Amino acid sequence: MRFALIVFDWDGTLMDSQARIVDCIQAAFVDVGQPPPSPAAAADIIGLGLDDAMARLWPAADAAQRQVVADHYRRHFLGGNPTPSALFPGAVETLEWLSDQGYLLAVATGKSRRGLDLSLAETGLAGYFQATRCADESFSKPHPQMLLEIMEVLGVRPAETLMVGDTEYDLQMAANACTGALAVSYGVHSPERLLALRPLACLNSLGAIPQWLRQTQPDPVTRE
């Protein structure tokens, strides 16, 4: 089956935002008088929705306590935290090539809608995507709801859909939605963790995606 739709994770896949997310998570815990999680622990939850992330980072807390931490995180992240975030090399060129080849493009992210819209505005990438879904308007990864809704909106079947991500959560979501999955090794989770979930490939850069598609999907995209 020829892929017609390619869905990207955002943080760790298109944008190198790990340092900023980790810094904001640690600051949020300090705000509420709790020991901040280690950088490794904070990075490991990138990709999950904020509620699920806080439950993993502070399992002893009740829902109200986790909500307070989440609110502090949003304040730091959306309030101009100075930690740099930038698109990974090749992001714009890869999206432009995919668009020129006729692929439908979408984003499925653990970010909030406000956070994703801010990132899309800052990077100028909004025009490349025909659909986007965020964790605050859906179940968090690895639940398949985000992918299922994107496919329904765009009229694409699971066998025609490829999920690209840097975490186990992305690959598990793809498996739960019965879509293809392509891992990238430069993000949050190690190649060993990603390969254990048997993606179609594990690439070391965004710029490698066009070549992989040329090799595995030689026929042009057709849309009915």
Residue frames as a rotation matrix with the C-alpha (Angstrom) as fourth column:
MET 1
0.577 0.817 0.000 0.00
0.817 -0.577 0.000 0.00
0.000 0.000 -1.000 0.00
ARG 2
-0.300 -0.645 0.703 1.29
0.631 -0.687 -0.360 3.46
0.715 0.336 0.613 -0.94
PHE 3
-0.329 0.150 -0.932 1.40
0.829 -0.427 -0.361 6.00
-0.452 -0.892 0.016 1.91
ALA 4
0.054 0.422 0.905 -0.73
0.717 -0.647 0.259 9.07
0.695 0.635 -0.338 1.27
LEU 5
0.788 0.285 0.545 -0.60
-0.181 -0.739 0.648 10.69
0.588 -0.610 -0.531 4.72
ILE 6
-0.188 -0.864 -0.466 2.45
0.599 0.275 -0.752 11.35
0.778 -0.421 0.466 6.89
VAL 7
0.833 0.509 0.217 1.81
0.074 -0.491 0.868 12.39
0.548 -0.707 -0.446 10.50
PHE 8
-0.232 -0.971 0.055 4.62
0.197 -0.102 -0.975 13.95
0.953 -0.215 0.215 12.52
ASP 9
0.452 0.074 -0.889 5.14
0.890 -0.111 0.443 14.21
-0.066 -0.991 -0.116 16.22
TRP 10
0.844 -0.127 0.521 6.32
0.027 -0.960 -0.277 17.72
0.536 0.248 -0.807 17.13
ASP 11
0.591 -0.633 0.500 8.66
-0.803 -0.401 0.440 17.87
-0.078 -0.662 -0.746 20.16
GLY 12
0.021 -0.705 0.709 11.78
-0.401 0.644 0.652 15.78
-0.916 -0.298 -0.269 19.54
THR 13
0.135 0.079 0.988 10.81
0.740 0.654 -0.153 15.04
-0.658 0.752 0.029 15.95
LEU 14
0.487 0.067 0.871 10.36
0.735 -0.569 -0.368 18.37
0.471 0.819 -0.326 14.17
MET 15
0.569 -0.235 0.788 11.51
-0.354 -0.935 -0.023 20.71
0.742 -0.266 -0.615 16.95
ASP 16
-0.220 -0.748 -0.626 14.48
0.536 0.444 -0.718 20.40
0.815 -0.494 0.303 19.28
SER 17
0.154 0.455 0.877 12.59
-0.464 -0.750 0.471 21.54
0.872 -0.480 0.096 22.37
GLN 18
0.345 0.006 -0.938 13.81
0.552 0.807 0.208 19.00
0.759 -0.590 0.275 24.91
ALA 19
-0.664 -0.691 -0.285 15.95
0.636 -0.321 -0.702 21.43
0.393 -0.647 0.653 26.92
ARG 20
-0.708 0.451 0.544 13.14
-0.461 -0.878 0.129 23.96
0.536 -0.159 0.829 27.18
ILE 21
0.347 0.881 -0.321 10.56
-0.300 0.429 0.852 21.37
0.889 -0.199 0.413 28.23
VAL 22
0.104 -0.391 -0.914 12.88
0.755 0.629 -0.183 19.89
0.647 -0.672 0.361 30.85
ASP 23
-0.871 -0.474 0.134 13.71
0.303 -0.730 -0.613 23.33
0.388 -0.493 0.779 32.24
CYS 24
-0.397 0.803 0.445 10.02
-0.653 -0.588 0.477 24.25
0.645 -0.101 0.758 32.51
ILE 25
0.454 0.526 -0.719 9.12
0.099 0.772 0.627 20.96
0.885 -0.356 0.299 34.18
GLN 26
-0.258 -0.639 -0.725 11.85
0.834 0.232 -0.501 21.36
0.488 -0.733 0.473 36.78
ALA 27
-0.909 -0.062 0.413 10.87
-0.074 -0.950 -0.304 24.97
0.411 -0.307 0.859 37.43
ALA 28
0.009 0.996 0.084 7.23
-0.498 -0.068 0.865 23.97
0.867 -0.050 0.495 37.93
PHE 29
0.395 0.088 -0.914 8.15
0.564 0.762 0.317 21.43
0.725 -0.641 0.252 40.60
VAL 30
-0.685 -0.677 -0.268 10.34
0.656 -0.415 -0.631 23.97
0.316 -0.608 0.728 42.38
ASP 31
-0.607 0.518 0.603 7.41
-0.341 -0.855 0.391 26.42
0.718 0.032 0.695 42.31
VAL 32
0.471 0.882 -0.008 5.27
-0.431 0.238 0.871 24.03
0.770 -0.407 0.492 44.35
GLY 33
0.219 -0.463 0.859 8.04
-0.975 -0.074 0.209 23.10
-0.034 -0.883 -0.467 46.77
GLN 34
0.902 0.082 0.423 8.74
-0.090 0.996 -0.002 19.64
-0.422 -0.037 0.906 45.36
PRO 35
-0.150 -0.982 0.115 12.13
-0.110 0.132 0.985 18.19
-0.982 0.135 -0.128 44.38
PRO 36
0.300 0.277 -0.913 12.42
-0.894 -0.251 -0.371 18.59
-0.332 0.927 0.173 40.63
PRO 37
0.885 -0.018 0.465 12.69
0.139 0.964 -0.226 15.42
-0.444 0.265 0.856 38.54
SER 38
-0.156 -0.986 0.062 16.07
0.241 0.023 0.970 14.65
-0.958 0.166 0.234 37.03
PRO 39
-0.274 0.008 -0.962 16.68
-0.805 -0.549 0.225 15.86
-0.526 0.836 0.157 33.48
ALA 40
-0.959 -0.116 -0.257 16.46
-0.246 0.791 0.561 12.26
0.138 0.601 -0.787 32.27
ALA 41
-0.619 0.785 -0.025 13.13
0.652 0.496 -0.573 11.65
-0.437 -0.372 -0.819 34.00
ALA 42
-0.022 0.612 -0.791 11.70
-0.117 -0.787 -0.606 14.93
-0.993 0.079 0.089 32.75
ALA 43
-0.515 -0.235 -0.824 12.83
-0.810 -0.180 0.558 14.22
-0.280 0.955 -0.098 29.19
ASP 44
-0.985 0.033 0.167 11.42
0.070 0.973 0.220 10.69
-0.155 0.228 -0.961 29.22
ILE 45
-0.256 0.966 0.013 7.81
0.597 0.169 -0.784 11.89
-0.760 -0.194 -0.620 29.41
ILE 46
-0.487 0.061 -0.871 8.09
-0.538 -0.807 0.244 14.23
-0.688 0.588 0.425 26.42
GLY 47
-0.883 0.265 -0.387 5.38
-0.253 0.427 0.868 13.21
0.396 0.865 -0.310 23.98
LEU 48
-0.517 0.734 -0.442 2.75
0.847 0.513 -0.140 12.41
0.124 -0.446 -0.886 26.57
GLY 49
0.285 0.682 0.674 -0.14
0.290 -0.731 0.618 14.70
0.914 0.019 -0.406 27.36
LEU 50
-0.359 -0.535 0.765 0.56
-0.467 -0.606 -0.644 16.97
0.808 -0.588 -0.033 30.31
ASP 51
0.461 0.588 0.665 -1.80
-0.875 0.175 0.452 15.17
0.149 -0.790 0.595 32.69
ASP 52
0.956 -0.136 -0.259 -0.24
0.128 0.991 -0.044 11.78
0.262 0.009 0.965 31.97
ALA 53
0.104 -0.984 0.147 3.24
0.187 -0.126 -0.974 13.28
0.977 0.129 0.171 32.17
MET 54
-0.201 -0.154 0.967 2.63
-0.790 -0.558 -0.253 14.75
0.579 -0.816 -0.009 35.62
ALA 55
0.800 0.527 0.287 1.13
-0.597 0.654 0.464 11.47
0.057 -0.543 0.838 36.85
ARG 56
0.725 -0.599 -0.340 4.34
0.423 0.777 -0.465 9.68
0.543 0.193 0.817 35.90
LEU 57
-0.185 -0.872 0.454 6.62
0.088 -0.475 -0.876 12.32
0.979 -0.122 0.164 37.38
TRP 58
-0.751 0.012 0.660 4.69
-0.626 -0.329 -0.707 12.66
0.209 -0.944 0.254 40.67
PRO 59
-0.452 0.600 -0.660 2.73
0.046 0.754 0.655 9.42
0.891 0.266 -0.368 41.17
ALA 60
-0.640 0.184 -0.746 2.10
0.762 0.271 -0.588 10.08
0.094 -0.945 -0.313 44.88
ALA 61
-0.937 0.274 -0.218 0.29
-0.223 -0.947 -0.233 13.34
-0.270 -0.169 0.948 44.18
ASP 62
-0.147 0.945 0.294 -3.46
0.576 0.323 -0.751 13.61
-0.804 0.059 -0.592 43.83
ALA 63
0.087 0.240 0.967 -5.16
0.991 -0.124 -0.058 15.10
0.106 0.963 -0.249 40.78
ALA 64
0.950 0.314 0.001 -5.38
0.310 -0.939 0.149 18.58
0.047 -0.141 -0.989 42.29
GLN 65
0.440 -0.865 -0.242 -1.67
-0.021 -0.280 0.960 18.67
-0.898 -0.417 -0.141 43.14
ARG 66
-0.322 -0.558 0.765 -0.72
0.740 0.356 0.571 17.50
-0.590 0.750 0.299 39.66
GLN 67
0.483 0.576 0.659 -2.98
0.854 -0.477 -0.209 20.14
0.194 0.664 -0.722 38.15
VAL 68
0.896 -0.207 -0.393 -1.17
0.003 -0.882 0.472 22.87
-0.444 -0.424 -0.789 40.07
VAL 69
-0.095 -0.988 0.125 2.19
0.149 0.110 0.983 21.66
-0.984 0.112 0.136 38.76
ALA 70
-0.167 0.100 0.981 0.80
0.960 0.242 0.138 21.45
-0.224 0.965 -0.136 35.25
ASP 71
0.844 0.521 0.126 -0.47
0.535 -0.832 -0.145 25.03
0.030 0.190 -0.981 35.51
HIS 72
0.551 -0.732 -0.400 2.97
-0.197 -0.580 0.790 26.21
-0.811 -0.357 -0.464 36.59
TYR 73
-0.320 -0.662 0.678 4.53
0.549 0.454 0.702 24.31
-0.772 0.596 0.218 33.67
ARG 74
0.294 0.502 0.813 2.19
0.953 -0.222 -0.207 26.03
0.076 0.836 -0.544 31.21
ARG 75
0.946 0.071 -0.317 3.03
0.146 -0.965 0.218 29.40
-0.290 -0.252 -0.923 32.73
HIS 76
0.105 -0.986 -0.130 6.73
-0.110 -0.142 0.984 28.82
-0.988 -0.089 -0.123 32.25
PHE 77
-0.398 -0.323 0.859 6.48
0.692 0.509 0.512 27.30
-0.602 0.798 0.021 28.77
LEU 78
0.242 0.598 0.764 3.99
0.943 -0.331 -0.039 29.76
0.230 0.730 -0.644 27.32
GLY 79
0.903 0.188 -0.386 5.34
0.337 -0.867 0.367 32.73
-0.266 -0.461 -0.846 29.24
GLY 80
0.823 -0.567 0.030 8.57
-0.365 -0.569 -0.737 33.12
0.435 0.595 -0.676 27.37
ASN 81
0.727 -0.639 0.252 11.02
0.125 0.484 0.866 30.69
-0.675 -0.598 0.432 28.96
PRO 82
0.531 -0.526 -0.665 14.34
-0.754 -0.651 -0.088 31.76
-0.387 0.548 -0.742 27.40
THR 83
-0.178 -0.631 0.755 15.72
-0.101 0.775 0.624 28.26
-0.979 0.034 -0.202 26.75
PRO 84
-0.445 -0.011 -0.895 16.24
-0.843 -0.332 0.423 28.06
-0.302 0.943 0.139 22.98
SER 85
0.068 0.442 0.894 14.10
0.217 0.868 -0.446 25.80
-0.974 0.224 -0.037 20.81
ALA 86
-0.294 -0.204 -0.934 14.70
-0.818 -0.451 0.356 25.36
-0.494 0.869 -0.034 17.12
LEU 87
0.829 0.514 -0.219 13.57
-0.540 0.639 -0.548 23.17
-0.142 0.573 0.807 14.29
PHE 88
0.296 -0.725 0.622 15.80
0.180 0.682 0.709 20.20
-0.938 -0.098 0.332 13.64
PRO 89
-0.523 -0.561 -0.641 18.02
-0.545 -0.358 0.758 20.48
-0.655 0.746 -0.119 10.56
GLY 90
-0.996 0.078 -0.047 16.15
0.001 0.527 0.850 19.57
0.091 0.846 -0.525 7.41
ALA 91
-0.495 0.868 -0.041 12.66
0.459 0.221 -0.861 20.11
-0.738 -0.444 -0.508 8.83
VAL 92
0.112 0.570 -0.814 11.55
-0.428 -0.711 -0.558 22.80
-0.897 0.411 0.164 6.38
GLU 93
-0.498 -0.386 -0.776 13.20
-0.860 0.104 0.500 21.15
-0.113 0.917 -0.383 3.39
THR 94
-0.984 0.140 0.109 11.66
0.141 0.990 0.003 17.76
-0.107 0.019 -0.994 4.20
LEU 95
-0.209 0.967 -0.146 8.16
0.368 -0.061 -0.928 19.17
-0.906 -0.248 -0.343 4.67
GLU 96
0.029 0.175 -0.984 8.48
-0.715 -0.684 -0.143 21.14
-0.699 0.708 0.105 1.46
TRP 97
-0.807 -0.378 -0.454 9.58
-0.589 0.577 0.566 18.04
0.048 0.724 -0.688 -0.48
LEU 98
-0.817 0.546 0.187 6.77
0.433 0.795 -0.425 15.93
-0.380 -0.266 -0.886 0.96
SER 99
0.029 0.849 -0.527 4.22
0.015 -0.528 -0.849 18.60
-0.999 0.017 -0.028 0.11
ASP 100
-0.192 -0.179 -0.965 5.58
-0.888 -0.386 0.249 18.91
-0.417 0.905 -0.085 -3.43
GLN 101
-0.960 -0.210 -0.186 5.31
-0.268 0.884 0.384 15.14
0.083 0.418 -0.905 -3.84
GLY 102
-0.303 0.941 -0.148 1.61
-0.454 -0.007 0.891 15.27
0.838 0.337 0.429 -2.96
TYR 103
-0.570 0.091 -0.817 1.64
0.627 0.691 -0.360 13.80
0.532 -0.717 -0.451 0.52
LEU 104
0.573 0.694 0.437 -0.97
-0.013 -0.525 0.851 14.93
0.820 -0.493 -0.292 3.02
LEU 105
-0.549 -0.817 -0.178 0.78
0.273 0.026 -0.962 16.11
0.790 -0.576 0.209 6.19
ALA 106
0.624 0.751 0.217 -0.42
-0.046 -0.242 0.969 16.31
0.780 -0.615 -0.117 9.78
VAL 107
-0.579 -0.730 0.364 0.80
-0.428 -0.108 -0.897 16.67
0.695 -0.675 -0.250 13.38
ALA 108
0.644 0.651 -0.402 -0.14
0.104 0.445 0.889 14.52
0.758 -0.615 0.219 16.38
THR 109
-0.365 -0.878 0.310 1.46
-0.026 -0.323 -0.946 15.90
0.931 -0.354 0.095 19.52
GLY 110
-0.084 0.232 -0.969 1.46
0.945 0.326 -0.004 15.78
0.315 -0.916 -0.247 23.28
LYS 111
-0.964 -0.260 0.049 1.50
0.240 -0.939 -0.246 19.58
0.110 -0.225 0.968 23.26
SER 112
-0.181 0.910 -0.372 -1.56
0.466 -0.254 -0.848 21.63
-0.866 -0.327 -0.378 24.12
ARG 113
0.430 0.406 0.806 -3.45
0.903 -0.206 -0.378 23.35
0.012 0.891 -0.454 21.33
ARG 114
0.982 -0.078 -0.170 -2.20
-0.055 -0.990 0.133 26.70
-0.178 -0.122 -0.976 22.55
GLY 115
0.234 -0.969 0.078 1.37
-0.205 0.029 0.978 25.43
-0.950 -0.245 -0.192 22.65
LEU 116
-0.162 -0.272 0.949 1.25
0.788 0.543 0.290 23.91
-0.594 0.795 0.126 19.17
ASP 117
0.720 0.483 0.499 -0.39
0.688 -0.589 -0.424 26.96
0.089 0.649 -0.756 17.63
LEU 118
0.806 -0.504 -0.310 2.34
-0.292 -0.794 0.533 29.11
-0.515 -0.339 -0.787 19.19
SER 119
-0.122 -0.906 0.406 5.06
0.066 0.401 0.914 26.86
-0.990 0.138 0.011 17.74
LEU 120
0.096 0.223 0.970 3.42
0.946 0.282 -0.158 26.78
-0.309 0.933 -0.184 14.32
ALA 121
0.955 0.282 0.090 3.20
0.296 -0.920 -0.256 30.57
0.010 0.271 -0.963 14.31
GLU 122
0.564 -0.803 -0.191 6.80
-0.364 -0.450 0.815 30.99
-0.741 -0.390 -0.547 15.45
THR 123
-0.329 -0.750 0.574 8.18
0.167 0.552 0.817 28.58
-0.929 0.364 -0.057 12.83
GLY 124
-0.236 0.321 -0.917 5.87
-0.844 -0.535 0.030 29.49
-0.481 0.781 0.397 9.96
LEU 125
-0.968 -0.251 -0.012 5.07
-0.230 0.868 0.440 25.81
-0.100 0.429 -0.898 9.31
ALA 126
-0.353 0.898 0.262 1.28
-0.249 0.180 -0.952 25.89
-0.902 -0.401 0.160 9.71
GLY 127
0.211 0.513 -0.832 0.64
-0.896 -0.238 -0.374 25.96
-0.390 0.825 0.409 5.97
TYR 128
-0.640 -0.524 -0.562 2.25
-0.714 0.677 0.181 22.57
0.286 0.517 -0.807 5.44
PHE 129
-0.977 0.182 0.108 -0.27
0.093 0.827 -0.555 20.65
-0.190 -0.533 -0.825 7.56
GLN 130
-0.550 0.833 -0.057 -3.78
-0.204 -0.069 0.976 19.66
0.810 0.549 0.208 6.56
ALA 131
0.660 0.739 -0.134 -4.69
-0.033 0.206 0.978 18.53
0.750 -0.641 0.160 10.09
THR 132
-0.585 -0.790 0.186 -3.31
-0.287 -0.013 -0.958 18.73
0.759 -0.613 -0.219 13.64
ARG 133
0.622 0.727 -0.290 -4.33
0.066 0.321 0.945 17.10
0.780 -0.607 0.152 16.91
CYS 134
-0.371 -0.713 0.595 -3.16
-0.529 -0.365 -0.767 17.87
0.763 -0.599 -0.241 20.45
ALA 135
-0.741 -0.031 -0.671 -3.29
0.378 0.806 -0.456 16.03
0.555 -0.591 -0.585 23.76
ASP 136
-0.876 0.443 -0.192 -5.70
-0.011 -0.415 -0.910 18.49
-0.482 -0.795 0.368 25.37
GLU 137
-0.127 0.871 -0.474 -8.35
-0.958 -0.232 -0.170 17.74
-0.258 0.432 0.864 22.71
SER 138
0.384 0.154 -0.910 -7.83
-0.507 0.859 -0.069 13.97
0.771 0.488 0.408 22.63
PHE 139
0.976 -0.208 0.058 -6.58
0.087 0.625 0.775 11.05
-0.198 -0.752 0.629 24.68
SER 140
0.348 -0.929 -0.126 -2.83
-0.810 -0.366 0.458 11.15
-0.472 -0.057 -0.880 25.24
LYS 141
0.208 -0.454 -0.867 -0.46
-0.610 0.633 -0.477 8.92
0.765 0.628 -0.145 23.34
PRO 142
-0.925 -0.373 -0.069 -0.22
-0.238 0.430 0.871 5.97
-0.296 0.822 -0.487 23.02
HIS 143
-0.046 0.965 0.257 -4.01
0.291 0.259 -0.921 5.95
-0.956 0.033 -0.293 22.68
PRO 144
-0.603 -0.288 0.744 -4.82
0.748 0.120 0.653 6.00
-0.277 0.950 0.143 18.95
GLN 145
0.328 0.922 -0.206 -7.50
0.725 -0.386 -0.571 8.71
-0.606 0.038 -0.795 19.05
MET 146
0.110 -0.312 -0.944 -5.35
-0.298 -0.916 0.268 11.49
-0.948 0.252 -0.194 17.57
LEU 147
-0.872 -0.482 -0.079 -4.38
-0.239 0.280 0.930 9.37
-0.426 0.830 -0.360 14.58
LEU 148
-0.517 0.747 0.417 -7.88
0.800 0.595 -0.073 8.00
-0.303 0.296 -0.906 14.12
GLU 149
0.409 0.697 -0.589 -9.37
0.443 -0.716 -0.539 11.50
-0.797 -0.040 -0.602 14.07
ILE 150
-0.235 -0.577 -0.782 -6.75
-0.509 -0.612 0.605 12.79
-0.828 0.540 -0.150 11.63
MET 151
-0.952 -0.130 0.277 -7.40
0.130 0.646 0.752 9.88
-0.277 0.752 -0.598 9.26
GLU 152
-0.139 0.979 0.150 -11.14
0.881 0.191 -0.433 10.40
-0.452 0.072 -0.889 9.48
VAL 153
0.342 0.242 -0.908 -10.88
0.026 -0.968 -0.248 14.12
-0.939 0.061 -0.337 8.74
LEU 154
-0.271 -0.600 -0.753 -8.59
-0.740 -0.370 0.562 13.55
-0.616 0.709 -0.344 5.76
GLY 155
0.706 0.684 -0.184 -10.32
-0.646 0.516 -0.562 10.44
-0.289 0.516 0.806 4.45
VAL 156
-0.061 -0.834 -0.548 -7.23
-0.819 0.355 -0.451 8.24
0.571 0.421 -0.705 4.62
ARG 157
0.843 0.363 -0.398 -7.06
-0.147 0.866 0.478 4.58
0.518 -0.345 0.783 5.65
PRO 158
0.766 -0.563 0.308 -4.63
-0.332 0.063 0.941 3.24
-0.550 -0.824 -0.138 8.28
ALA 159
0.442 -0.610 0.658 -2.66
0.692 0.699 0.182 1.31
-0.571 0.374 0.731 5.65
GLU 160
0.439 -0.233 0.868 -2.07
0.702 -0.515 -0.493 4.60
0.561 0.825 -0.062 3.81
THR 161
0.865 -0.004 0.502 -0.83
-0.271 -0.846 0.459 6.42
0.423 -0.532 -0.733 6.92
LEU 162
0.121 -0.903 -0.413 2.71
0.657 0.385 -0.648 6.75
0.744 -0.193 0.640 8.29
MET 163
0.990 0.138 0.011 3.46
0.072 -0.580 0.812 8.07
0.119 -0.803 -0.584 11.79
VAL 164
0.139 -0.985 0.105 6.91
0.378 -0.046 -0.925 9.64
0.916 0.168 0.366 12.30
GLY 165
0.855 0.218 0.471 8.15
-0.315 -0.503 0.805 10.05
0.412 -0.836 -0.362 15.86
ASP 166
-0.113 -0.991 0.067 11.04
-0.485 -0.004 -0.874 9.91
0.867 -0.131 -0.481 18.30
THR 167
-0.517 -0.041 0.855 9.42
-0.849 0.147 -0.507 8.10
-0.105 -0.988 -0.111 21.25
GLU 168
-0.971 0.235 0.054 7.90
0.229 0.969 -0.091 4.79
-0.074 -0.076 -0.994 22.20
TYR 169
-0.340 0.906 -0.254 4.61
0.133 -0.220 -0.966 6.64
-0.931 -0.362 -0.046 22.67
ASP 170
-0.116 0.245 -0.963 4.53
-0.880 -0.475 -0.015 7.63
-0.461 0.845 0.270 18.99
LEU 171
-0.738 -0.255 -0.625 5.26
-0.576 0.721 0.385 4.10
0.352 0.644 -0.679 17.80
GLN 172
-0.878 0.477 0.034 2.78
0.351 0.691 -0.632 2.53
-0.325 -0.543 -0.775 20.21
MET 173
-0.158 0.833 -0.530 0.11
-0.323 -0.550 -0.770 4.98
-0.933 0.049 0.356 19.05
ALA 174
-0.303 -0.013 -0.953 0.78
-0.953 -0.011 0.303 3.97
-0.014 1.000 -0.009 15.46
ALA 175
-0.957 -0.063 -0.282 0.49
-0.080 0.996 0.049 0.29
0.277 0.070 -0.958 16.34
ASN 176
-0.646 0.758 -0.086 -2.76
0.313 0.160 -0.936 0.93
-0.696 -0.632 -0.340 18.20
ALA 177
0.100 0.666 -0.739 -4.13
-0.535 -0.590 -0.605 2.78
-0.839 0.456 0.297 15.16
CYS 178
0.386 -0.019 0.922 -2.85
0.490 0.852 -0.188 0.07
-0.782 0.524 0.338 12.75
THR 179
0.960 -0.156 -0.234 -0.75
-0.279 -0.631 -0.724 2.57
-0.035 0.760 -0.649 10.77
GLY 180
0.450 -0.890 -0.069 2.84
0.612 0.364 -0.702 2.40
0.650 0.273 0.709 9.63
ALA 181
0.951 -0.208 -0.228 5.52
0.070 -0.575 0.816 3.81
-0.300 -0.792 -0.532 11.93
LEU 182
0.413 -0.867 0.278 8.86
0.473 -0.056 -0.879 5.43
0.778 0.495 0.387 11.18
ALA 183
0.751 -0.205 -0.628 11.25
0.593 -0.212 0.777 6.21
-0.292 -0.956 -0.037 14.05
VAL 184
0.542 -0.685 0.487 13.85
-0.057 -0.608 -0.792 8.96
0.838 0.401 -0.369 14.23
SER 185
0.412 -0.462 -0.786 16.85
0.768 0.640 0.027 8.37
0.490 -0.615 0.618 16.45
TYR 186
-0.521 -0.736 0.432 17.92
0.452 -0.667 -0.592 11.93
0.725 -0.113 0.680 17.33
GLY 187
0.099 0.696 0.712 15.08
-0.353 -0.644 0.679 12.73
0.930 -0.319 0.182 19.77
VAL 188
0.265 0.128 0.956 14.08
-0.938 -0.193 0.286 11.67
0.222 -0.973 0.069 23.27
HIS 189
0.730 0.105 0.675 14.15
-0.393 0.873 0.289 7.86
-0.559 -0.476 0.679 23.30
SER 190
-0.277 -0.959 0.057 17.14
-0.572 0.212 0.792 5.74
-0.772 0.187 -0.607 22.37
PRO 191
-0.247 0.132 -0.960 17.30
-0.917 0.288 0.276 3.77
0.313 0.948 0.050 19.12
GLU 192
-0.954 -0.146 -0.261 17.26
-0.069 0.957 -0.282 0.56
0.291 -0.251 -0.923 21.16
ARG 193
-0.616 0.788 -0.014 13.92
0.047 0.019 -0.999 1.46
-0.787 -0.615 -0.049 22.73
LEU 194
-0.016 0.620 -0.784 12.49
-0.836 -0.439 -0.330 2.49
-0.549 0.650 0.525 19.39
LEU 195
-0.480 -0.248 -0.841 13.68
-0.775 0.569 0.275 -0.59
0.410 0.784 -0.465 17.49
ALA 196
-0.962 0.156 0.226 12.10
-0.017 0.787 -0.617 -2.85
-0.274 -0.597 -0.754 20.10
LEU 197
-0.103 0.989 -0.108 8.73
-0.152 -0.123 -0.981 -1.67
-0.983 -0.084 0.163 18.75
ARG 198
-0.384 -0.168 0.908 9.64
0.669 0.626 0.399 -2.71
-0.636 0.761 -0.128 15.19
PRO 199
0.328 0.421 -0.846 9.17
-0.308 -0.799 -0.517 0.48
-0.893 0.430 -0.132 13.18
LEU 200
0.967 0.047 0.252 9.60
0.220 0.349 -0.911 0.25
-0.131 0.936 0.327 9.43
ALA 201
0.154 -0.964 0.215 12.96
0.629 -0.072 -0.774 2.01
0.762 0.255 0.595 9.87
CYS 202
0.702 -0.075 -0.708 14.86
0.570 -0.537 0.621 4.15
-0.427 -0.840 -0.335 12.36
LEU 203
0.458 -0.468 0.756 16.44
0.647 -0.408 -0.644 7.14
0.610 0.784 0.116 10.62
ASN 204
-0.108 -0.631 -0.768 19.09
0.973 -0.227 0.050 9.47
-0.206 -0.742 0.638 12.01
SER 205
-0.861 -0.135 -0.491 17.80
0.099 -0.990 0.099 12.71
-0.499 0.036 0.866 10.47
LEU 206
0.214 0.950 -0.227 14.73
-0.027 -0.227 -0.974 14.35
-0.977 0.214 -0.023 9.00
GLY 207
0.064 -0.260 -0.963 16.64
-0.904 -0.423 0.054 14.76
-0.422 0.868 -0.262 5.79
ALA 208
-0.901 -0.409 0.145 16.80
-0.334 0.868 0.368 10.98
-0.276 0.283 -0.919 5.42
ILE 209
-0.181 0.920 0.348 13.01
-0.013 0.351 -0.936 10.68
-0.983 -0.174 -0.052 5.08
PRO 210
0.451 0.390 -0.803 12.78
-0.774 -0.277 -0.569 11.65
-0.444 0.878 0.177 1.38
GLN 211
-0.424 -0.682 -0.595 15.43
-0.872 0.485 0.066 9.08
0.243 0.547 -0.801 0.41
TRP 212
-0.853 0.167 0.495 13.72
-0.128 0.851 -0.509 6.38
-0.506 -0.497 -0.705 2.46
LEU 213
0.161 0.986 -0.033 10.42
-0.201 0.000 -0.980 7.14
-0.966 0.165 0.198 0.78
ARG 214
0.228 -0.138 -0.964 11.99
-0.966 -0.157 -0.206 7.13
-0.123 0.978 -0.169 -2.67
GLN 215
-0.752 -0.619 -0.228 13.40
-0.636 0.772 0.002 3.69
0.174 0.146 -0.974 -1.96
THR 216
-0.890 0.396 0.226 10.30
0.191 0.774 -0.604 2.17
-0.414 -0.494 -0.764 -0.37
GLN 217
0.174 0.980 -0.097 7.49
0.411 -0.162 -0.897 4.09
-0.895 0.116 -0.431 -2.10
PRO 218
-0.719 -0.681 0.141 8.62
0.410 -0.252 0.877 4.50
-0.561 0.688 0.460 -5.71
ASP 219
-0.311 0.668 0.676 5.21
0.886 -0.052 0.460 5.25
0.343 0.743 -0.576 -7.23
PRO 220
-0.832 0.008 0.555 3.81
-0.061 -0.995 -0.077 8.78
0.552 -0.098 0.828 -7.14
VAL 221
-0.779 0.612 -0.136 1.14
0.184 0.016 -0.983 9.74
-0.599 -0.791 -0.125 -4.62
THR 222
-0.732 0.650 0.201 -2.36
0.130 -0.156 0.979 9.58
0.668 0.743 0.030 -6.06
ARG 223
-0.837 0.542 -0.072 -5.44
-0.055 -0.215 -0.975 11.03
-0.544 -0.812 0.210 -4.41
GLU 224
-0.559 0.726 0.401 -8.97
0.817 0.399 0.418 10.11
0.143 0.561 -0.816 -5.39
